[in-house]
């Protein structure tokens, strides 16, 4: 039974990919033909043109690698890597107050790279680093 599934995947996977591509191309064609001629006054397209547009968009804009760590202004400022976050937490806990302030200032200076850069950097630093200080103070009091 296991051997059947192993051999069958070489037939099933290409058929599934072709079916998915056909379904997406049909959806692109329908949406294009239903919306764009009335809105932008463009010509209607065929199934094969829709498939070409879909493939071209995938090549130009990527194939989607998920949403983790892609938002630079929210969530974890280290891109979702928990090991890096833990490493930075440990380093920050072992710093003196003067070193912490110097580090924060360096991060503020480095992040000031656009019209919103300084504000966002300040928000991230204040939210993230002040939380670490409060957590470490609580842990020290409990120990």
N, C-alpha and C positions, 0 to 999 in steps of 0.2 A: 504494500500500500504506500509506504514511504517513497519507494522508488518511482511509483507512478506520479506522485506529486513533484518529485525532483525533475523528472523528464517533462512533465506537463507545463512547468513554469516557462520553458523556452517557447512554448506555443501561446500560453495564456497572456504573458506579459506584453508581447508586441500587439496582440489583439486588443488588450485593455487600453494600451497607450493610443492606438489608432481610434478606438471608440471614444475615448476621452477627448482627443484632439478634434474629432468630427463633431462631437457634441458642443464643444466650446466654439468651434468655427461657425456652427449653425446659429448659436446664440449671438455671436458677434455680428453675423450677417443680418439676423432679424432685428437686432437693436439698431444697427446702422440704417437699415432700410426703413424702419419705422420712425426713427427720430431725426436723423441728420438731413434728409432731403427737405423736410418741412422747416427745420430750424436754420440750417446753413445753406440751403439750396444747392446741395451736392448731388451727384448722380448715385443711383443705387449700385450695389456691388453683388458679385456672384459668390457662391460658396468658396471657391478657390481663392478669390481675392480676400475674402474674410479670413481664411486660413493663413494667407500670407501676411495680412495685417497683424494677426495674433502672434505669429512667430516673430515678426519684426519687432513688435512691442516687447516680447520676452527677451529677445537679444539685446535691445537697447536699454530696457529698464530692469532687467534681472529676473531671476526665476524664483524669487521669494525664499529667503533663508530664515523665515520666522521673525518674530517681533522682539525677541529678548535683547535688551541692551541697545536698541536702536534709537531711543529717544534721548537726545543729549541734555534735555532740560528737566527731566523728571526721573524719579527713581534713584537707583544706585549710580553715583557719579563715576564709578570705575567700570561701567559697561556690563554689570551683572556677574562679574567673576567673584564668587564668594571667597576664594583663596586670597585674592588681592585685597579684598575688603578686610578680611581677618588680619592679614599682614599689616595693613595700614593702621588698624585699630590697636594692635600690639605696639607698634612703633609710637603711636600717639600717646598711649598710656604710659610709656616709659620716659616721655619727655618731661622736662621741667616746664613751669609756666612761661619762662622767658623763651625757651625753645619752641613751645607751642605757638606763642604769639608771632615769633619770627617765621615759623612755617606757614601760619595763616596769611601773613603779609606777603610772603613769596607766592603763595597760591593766588591771592587776590591780584598781584601784579601780573602773573602769567595768564590769568583768565581774562584780563581786561583787553579783549581783542575785538570788540565790536560795540555797537551802540547799546546793546543790552548785556554785554559780557560782564561788566563789573557788577551790575545788579544781580544777575543770575549767579555769578560766582559767590557773591556775598551771601545770597539766600542759601545756596547749597552748603557753603562752609559753615554758616551759622547753624543751620538745621542739623547737619551731620556731626560736626566736631563738638558742638556744645552738648549734644546728646551723649557723646563718648565720655566727656568729662563728668557729666551727671551720673552716668552708669558706673564709672570707675570710683566715684566718691561713694556711691551706695554700696558697692562691693567692698570698699575699704572699711566702711562702717560696720558691715555685716561680719567681716573677718576679724 
